[in-house]
Amino acid sequence: MSAHRTELSRRRFLGGSLMIVAGGVVTTACSTNPGADASSSARTTLNVWYHAYGEAGAQQAALRYATAFTKAHPDIAVKVTWVPGDYTAKINATLLTDAAPDVFEIGDFSDALARRGQIAALDDLYGSARSDFNDNAIAGVTVDGKLYGVKMIDDVMMLYFRKSRLTEAGITPPTTFDELVAAAKALTTKTGKGLFLGNDGLGDSPILAVRSNGADLVADGKVAFGSPQALEALTGLRRLHEDKSLLLGYTTDWWDPSALTQDVVPMQWCGLWAMPAVKTALGDDFGVLPWPAFKAGGSPAVRVGGWTSCVNAKGRHVDAAKKYVQWLWIQESGLQKDWAESYGFHVPPRKSVAAGAEKLSGGPARETVELAAKYGKPNPGTWDTAVSDAFRAAAAKIVGGQGDPAQIMAEAVDRAQTVVDKQRG
């Protein structure tokens, strides 16, 4: 269910939408006007958008949840719309029109949606459950002190390694960046590379490098990835490229575990969602690690992404939309457990739900949950495509040895700051 993997699913779901009224399916359509139904007492119809999850059963689960809601609230009908393709572009474009959904999910949270008045503050939905959501789930949806979403699932990204391959090479799982570089080099042979970060050789590594050296990306509205600590860590990434120990241009990218499971590399950056496939292929012959601290004074890094439910502040049914989000993701905590565990493999953002998740109770899965709690951070809410592209382009030049790193990064900071300032008005 990672935001990075939406392009892996291209299945259309019953033409796009299903209408749920008083607990039953009454029509299928792509239209935003499902029409009236004589058997329904619903006075309000909510349009709820999901991106096209690739996991088997996810579509049916979304419908099942909607059916249960309408049984409990027969005055509210729910139209579930499954959106294939570039979901982010489609939701951003639709939010500018009268056809915008009442409830929708977003991947990496965007502060700009709140500041533009496009999503409603949801503080009043949480009640006593607020303290049950993990710190990232609260901080990630907070803008100017208000909560603008409810986190549905956490997607945790970390480093997988083959235990046997490292043992055979006499290598201890790396706990520092120097050790990671040395391990990747030692595990590189004439027939294979030691580490897979992504087909471009970067993946999440620039973000992880910055954070692993005690630096930040954006803080308090100021672009921070141009700091001396950030620049030092980004420059350090060049060592992996100079050693030619990175797998490049594989048949699938970093979010698919095939490079690891097919023994193409002994170490790969990937996500918790891949663990069932890794377990099936490798049994117990794998472990997980955070991105290691760059040096003394730094900290290991784990990336936490996922999906968040939001309410269209400009919709015609804001109160009903809030009621649906509250029922689904706050009141019915068992559904969050089902959503996280039964369709893919994810961490429930609610601490009590995560603690009771059987699939997360032991082994590498439990280690991953612990790593996320200790080291995990989401991308900043200002980390939109323009800011991210400026940063990644600069990082690519730096690791490729193209020009003066300080000058490259200074120019990227200027471009990114202009975007962030515009976001913040």
C-alpha positions in Angstrom: 0.0 0.0 0.0 3.0 2.3 -0.2 2.5 5.6 -2.0 5.6 4.6 -4.1 3.9 1.5 -5.4 0.6 2.8 -6.8 1.9 2.4 -10.3 2.1 -1.4 -9.7 -1.6 -1.7 -9.7 -3.6 -0.9 -12.9 -6.7 -3.0 -12.2 -10.0 -1.1 -12.6 -12.6 -1.9 -10.0 -16.1 -2.4 -11.4 -15.9 0.6 -13.6 -14.7 2.9 -10.8 -17.4 3.2 -8.2 -19.8 1.3 -6.0 -22.7 2.8 -4.2 -23.6 1.6 -0.7 -27.1 2.5 0.7 -28.4 1.2 4.0 -25.9 -1.6 4.0 -26.5 -2.8 0.4 -24.9 -2.3 -3.0 -27.5 -0.5 -5.2 -25.6 0.5 -8.3 -22.2 0.6 -10.0 -21.2 3.6 -11.9 -18.4 6.1 -12.7 -20.8 9.0 -12.4 -20.6 11.4 -9.5 -24.4 11.4 -9.4 -25.5 7.9 -8.4 -29.1 8.8 -8.4 -31.9 8.1 -5.9 -33.0 4.7 -4.8 -36.5 4.1 -3.5 -35.3 1.5 -1.0 -33.0 4.0 0.7 -33.7 6.5 3.5 -30.3 8.2 2.9 -30.5 12.0 2.8 -26.7 12.3 2.2 -24.4 10.6 -0.2 -20.7 10.6 0.5 -18.1 10.1 -2.3 -15.1 8.3 -0.8 -11.9 8.0 -2.9 -9.1 5.4 -2.6 -6.1 4.9 -4.8 -6.0 1.5 -6.6 -4.4 -0.7 -4.0 -2.7 -3.7 -5.5 -3.2 -6.0 -2.6 -5.8 -8.7 -3.0 -9.0 -8.1 -1.0 -8.4 -4.4 -0.4 -11.2 -3.3 -2.6 -13.6 -5.7 -1.1 -12.6 -4.6 2.4 -13.3 -0.9 1.6 -16.8 -1.9 0.4 -17.4 -4.0 3.5 -16.5 -1.1 5.8 -18.8 1.2 3.9 -21.6 -1.4 4.1 -21.2 -1.7 7.9 -21.2 2.1 8.2 -24.4 2.5 6.3 -26.1 -0.2 8.4 -25.3 1.9 11.5 -26.1 5.2 9.7 -28.9 4.5 7.2 -29.3 8.3 6.6 -25.8 8.4 4.9 -25.0 6.6 1.7 -21.4 5.9 0.7 -20.1 5.8 -2.8 -16.7 4.1 -2.9 -14.6 5.2 -5.8 -11.4 3.2 -6.8 -9.0 5.5 -8.7 -6.4 3.8 -10.9 -3.3 5.4 -12.4 -1.6 8.6 -11.0 -3.8 9.0 -7.9 -1.9 12.0 -6.5 -2.3 14.0 -9.7 -5.9 13.1 -10.0 -6.9 14.0 -6.4 -5.0 17.3 -6.6 -6.7 18.2 -9.8 -10.2 17.1 -8.7 -9.9 19.1 -5.4 -10.0 22.2 -7.5 -13.4 21.3 -8.9 -17.0 20.7 -7.7 -16.5 17.0 -8.4 -14.1 16.7 -5.5 -14.8 13.7 -3.1 -16.1 14.2 0.4 -13.5 11.9 1.9 -10.2 10.9 0.4 -6.8 9.4 1.2 -3.4 10.9 0.6 0.0 9.3 0.8 2.7 11.7 2.1 0.7 14.4 3.9 0.7 17.9 2.4 0.6 20.9 4.7 -0.5 23.0 1.7 -3.9 21.3 1.5 -4.6 22.6 5.0 -3.2 26.1 4.4 -5.3 26.4 1.2 -8.4 25.4 3.1 -8.9 22.3 1.1 -9.1 19.9 4.0 -11.0 20.2 7.3 -9.4 20.2 10.7 -10.4 17.0 12.5 -9.3 17.7 16.1 -12.9 17.1 17.3 -12.9 13.6 16.0 -10.1 12.2 18.1 -11.3 12.6 21.7 -9.5 10.3 24.1 -8.1 8.2 21.2 -5.6 11.0 20.3 -3.1 9.7 22.8 -3.4 6.2 21.3 -2.0 7.3 18.0 1.8 7.2 17.7 3.8 10.4 17.7 4.4 10.3 13.9 0.7 9.8 13.2 -0.1 13.0 15.1 2.9 15.1 14.1 2.5 14.2 10.5 -1.0 15.6 10.2 -0.5 18.7 12.4 -0.5 22.1 10.8 -0.3 25.2 12.9 -1.5 23.2 15.9 -4.5 21.6 14.3 -5.0 18.0 13.1 -6.0 17.7 9.4 -6.3 14.0 8.9 -6.4 10.5 10.5 -3.6 8.2 9.7 -4.9 4.9 8.3 -1.7 2.8 8.0 2.1 3.3 8.5 4.4 2.0 5.8 7.9 1.5 7.3 11.0 1.4 5.1 14.2 -0.2 6.3 17.3 -2.2 5.2 16.9 -6.0 4.6 19.9 -8.3 4.6 20.6 -12.0 3.9 22.0 -13.5 7.1 23.8 -16.3 5.4 25.4 -14.1 2.8 26.9 -11.8 5.4 27.9 -14.7 7.6 29.7 -16.4 4.7 31.6 -13.2 4.1 32.5 -12.7 7.7 30.5 -9.5 7.9 28.6 -8.2 10.9 25.3 -6.4 10.1 26.4 -2.8 9.7 25.6 -0.3 12.4 27.5 2.7 11.0 27.7 4.2 7.6 31.4 3.3 7.3 30.4 -0.3 8.0 27.6 -0.2 5.4 30.1 1.1 2.8 32.6 -1.6 3.7 30.0 -4.4 3.7 28.6 -3.3 0.3 32.1 -3.3 -1.1 33.0 -6.7 0.4 29.8 -8.3 -0.8 30.3 -7.1 -4.4 31.7 -9.7 -6.7 32.3 -10.2 -10.4 28.7 -11.5 -10.7 26.8 -9.3 -8.4 26.6 -6.1 -6.4 26.4 -5.7 -2.6 23.5 -3.3 -2.1 20.3 -2.2 -3.9 18.9 1.3 -3.0 17.0 1.9 -6.2 17.4 1.8 -10.0 18.9 5.3 -9.9 21.3 4.4 -7.2 19.6 6.8 -4.8 16.1 5.7 -3.6 15.6 7.1 -0.2 19.3 7.3 0.6 19.7 11.1 0.3 16.9 11.7 2.8 18.3 9.0 5.1 21.9 10.3 4.8 20.8 13.8 5.9 18.9 12.6 8.9 21.6 10.1 9.9 24.0 13.0 10.4 21.7 14.9 12.7 20.4 17.3 10.0 16.9 17.9 8.7 15.1 18.5 5.4 12.7 21.3 6.2 12.3 22.8 9.7 9.9 25.5 10.8 9.4 26.6 7.2 13.1 26.8 6.5 14.8 24.5 4.0 17.5 22.8 6.1 19.1 20.3 3.7 21.8 22.7 2.8 23.4 22.6 6.3 27.0 21.5 6.7 25.9 18.3 8.3 23.5 17.5 5.5 26.2 18.3 2.9 28.7 16.2 4.6 26.4 13.2 4.6 25.3 13.6 1.0 28.9 13.9 -0.1 29.6 10.7 1.9 27.1 8.8 -0.3 29.6 9.2 -3.2 31.6 6.4 -1.6 29.0 3.8 -2.5 29.0 4.9 -6.1 32.8 5.2 -6.4 33.1 1.6 -5.1 30.6 0.5 -7.7 28.9 -1.6 -5.1 25.3 -0.5 -5.9 22.9 -2.5 -8.1 21.6 -0.2 -10.8 18.8 -0.6 -13.4 17.2 -3.7 -12.1 14.0 -5.1 -13.6 12.0 -3.8 -10.6 12.7 -0.9 -8.3 13.5 -0.8 -4.6 9.9 -1.2 -3.3 9.8 -4.7 -4.8 11.9 -7.3 -2.9 12.8 -9.4 -6.0 16.5 -8.3 -6.0 16.9 -9.7 -2.5 14.6 -12.7 -2.8 16.2 -13.9 -6.1 19.7 -13.6 -4.6 20.7 -10.8 -6.9 21.9 -8.7 -3.9 22.5 -9.6 -0.2 21.2 -6.2 1.1 18.3 -4.1 -0.1 16.4 -1.0 1.0 12.7 -1.9 0.9 9.5 -1.8 3.0 7.6 -3.8 5.6 4.9 -4.5 2.9 7.5 -6.8 1.3 8.1 -8.9 4.4 5.6 -11.7 3.6 7.2 -12.2 0.2 10.7 -12.1 1.7 9.6 -14.6 4.4 8.2 -17.0 1.8 11.3 -16.9 -0.3 14.0 -16.8 2.4 12.4 -18.4 5.5 14.4 -17.1 8.5 17.4 -16.2 6.4 17.0 -12.4 6.6 17.1 -9.6 9.1 16.3 -5.9 9.2 18.3 -2.8 10.1 17.8 1.0 10.1 19.9 3.2 7.8 23.0 3.5 10.0 24.2 6.7 11.7 26.6 8.6 9.5 29.1 9.1 12.3 29.2 9.6 16.1 26.6 12.2 17.1 24.2 11.1 14.3 21.3 8.7 14.5 20.0 5.7 12.6 17.2 6.5 10.3 14.0 4.8 9.2 11.4 6.2 6.9 7.7 6.1 7.8 5.2 6.7 5.1 1.6 5.4 4.7 -1.8 6.8 4.0 -4.0 9.3 5.7 -7.8 9.9 5.5 -8.9 13.5 5.0 -12.2 15.4 4.7 -12.9 17.9 1.9 -13.4 21.2 3.7 -15.2 22.6 0.7 -17.6 19.7 0.2 -21.3 19.8 0.7 -21.3 17.1 3.4 -18.5 18.0 5.8 -20.3 16.8 9.0 -21.3 13.5 7.4 -17.8 13.0 6.0 -16.3 13.6 9.5 -18.7 11.1 11.0 -17.5 8.5 8.4 -13.8 9.1 9.1 -14.4 9.1 12.8 -16.4 5.8 12.7 -14.0 4.1 10.3 -10.6 5.0 11.7 -11.2 6.0 15.3 -14.3 4.3 16.7 -13.9 1.0 14.9 -10.3 0.2 15.9 -10.7 -3.4 14.7 -11.1 -2.2 11.2 -7.7 -0.5 11.3 -6.1 -3.8 12.4 -7.8 -5.6 9.5 -6.8 -2.9 7.0 -3.1 -3.0 8.2 -2.7 -6.8 8.5 -5.0 -8.5 6.0 -4.2 -6.7 2.8 -0.4 -6.3 2.5 1.6 -5.8 5.7 1.6 -2.5 7.5 1.7 -1.0 11.0 -1.5 0.3 12.5 -0.9 3.9 13.6 -2.8 3.3 16.9 -0.4 2.0 19.5 -3.0 -0.3 21.2 -3.9 -1.8 17.8 -0.3 -2.3 16.8 0.4 -4.0 20.2 -2.4 -6.5 19.5 -1.4 -7.2 15.9 -0.4 -10.9 15.8 1.7 -10.6 12.6 3.8 -7.9 14.2 4.4 -9.7 17.5 7.7 -11.4 16.7 10.8 -11.7 14.6 11.8 -9.1 12.0 8.3 -7.7 11.9 8.4 -6.8 15.6 12.0 -5.4 15.1 10.7 -3.2 12.3 7.9 -1.8 14.5 10.5 -1.1 17.2 12.8 0.6 14.7 10.0 2.8 13.5 9.1 3.8 17.0 12.7 4.6 17.8 14.1 6.1 14.6 11.1 6.6 12.2 10.2 9.9 10.6 7.8 10.9 7.9 8.8 13.3 5.2 7.9 17.0 6.1 4.4 18.2 5.1 6.1 20.7 2.8 7.9 18.0 0.9 5.9 18.3 -2.3 7.1 17.2 -5.7 8.9 20.5 -6.5 10.8 20.5 -3.2 11.7 16.8 -3.5 12.8 17.2 -7.1 15.1 20.1 -6.3 16.7 18.1 -3.5 17.0 14.8 -5.4 18.5 16.5 -8.5 21.1 18.1 -6.4 21.8 14.9 -4.5 22.2 13.0 -7.8 24.8 15.6 -9.0 26.7 15.4 -5.8 27.0 11.6 -5.7 27.9 11.7 -9.4 30.7 14.1 -8.7 29.2 16.8 -11.0 30.4 20.1 -9.8 30.9 21.8 -6.4 28.6 20.2 -3.8 28.2 23.3 -1.8 27.2 25.4 -4.8 24.9 22.7 -6.1 23.1 22.4 -2.8 22.9 26.2 -2.3 21.0 26.5 -5.6 18.7 23.7 -4.7 18.0 25.3 -1.3 17.0 28.6 -3.0 14.6 26.8 -5.4 13.1 24.7 -2.6 12.7 27.7 -0.3 10.8 29.6 -2.9 8.3 26.7 -3.1 8.0 26.3 0.7 7.4 30.1 1.1 4.7 29.9 -1.5 3.1 26.9 0.3 3.1 28.8 3.5 1.7 32.0 2.0 
